[in-house]
Amino acid sequence: MSKIDRHTRLVQALDVLSEELDDELVMMRLEGNVFVKLDAIGTTIWTRLQAPTAVVDVCAALVEEFEVSMATCQQDVFRFLDQLYTQRLVRIAT
């Protein structure tokens, strides 16, 4: 079960390198050899997590920027952030 809920504040992990290439963002976690490519929406989420940000705030921004309902956005964002958290690409901000 994930520790992430709508009020959880997440931030990028410190040991992740990222670089934009065309319309994608390529990320690599130095410890553990994790390599991930993100599309435009994933990149938008990743950029928002440069500073500690609540999941609900990420979703609110995406609803404004893209044509998506809050319910669909939250479902998709929770799944995405849970994957990043499991891969230790993001961490819960303290």
N, C-alpha and C positions, 0 to 999 in steps of 0.2 A: 504494500500500500504506500502510495506516495505521501511525502511530507508537505507537498505543495497544495495550497488552497488559494482562493481568489485574493486573499490579503497578504500572502507570502511575498516578501520582497526578495527578488533575485538579482544577482549581479554576475558578470562574466568572471570565470575563474582566472586566477592570476597567471597560470602556466599554459595559457592558450595563445597560440599565434594565429592571426587571421590576415587574409589578403583578398581584396576584391579582384576578380578576373572576369571581365566582360559583365554579364548579368548575374554572376554567382559569387558567393563568398566561400572561400576555402579556409577551413580551420583545422589546426592540428594541436592536440594536447601533447606537450613534450613528454610527460610521464604516462606510459601506457600505450603509446603509439596509436592514439585515436585520431582518425582523419575523417572529416565531414565536409560535404559540399551543401550549401544552402541556396535556395532560389531567392527571388526578390522579396517575398514575404518573410521568409526565414531571416534574410539579411536585415530587414526592417526591425524584426523582433530583436535580433542580436545587437543591433546598434542601440536600441532603447535600453539594453541591459549594460551599457558602459558604466552607468551609475545605478545604485540600488533602486529598483522599480517594482512596485506591486503588480501582480499578475492582472488585477482588475484594471489598472492604469494602462497596461500594454493593450488589453482588449479594447478599452475605450478608444484609444488612439487608432487601432486597426479598423474599428467600426466606422470611424470618421473618414479614414483614408481609403478604405476598400468597400465595395458593396457586399456587406455580409451582416447577418443578424448577430446580436450579442450572444444568443444561445449557441449558434454554430461556431462563432469565433472562440468563445470560451472552451467549447469541447475540443476544437482543433489546437488551440494554444496550450491547453493543459496537457494534451498528448505530446505535443512538440517539446514543451519545457520539461516534461517528465523524462523524455528521452535524453535531452541535454543534461539534466541533473544526474541521471543514471550513468551517463558517460563522463560525469564530472567536468563538463564544460561550463556549467554555471554552478553557483553555490548560493545558499541562503545567506542573505545579508544580515549581519548582526548589528 
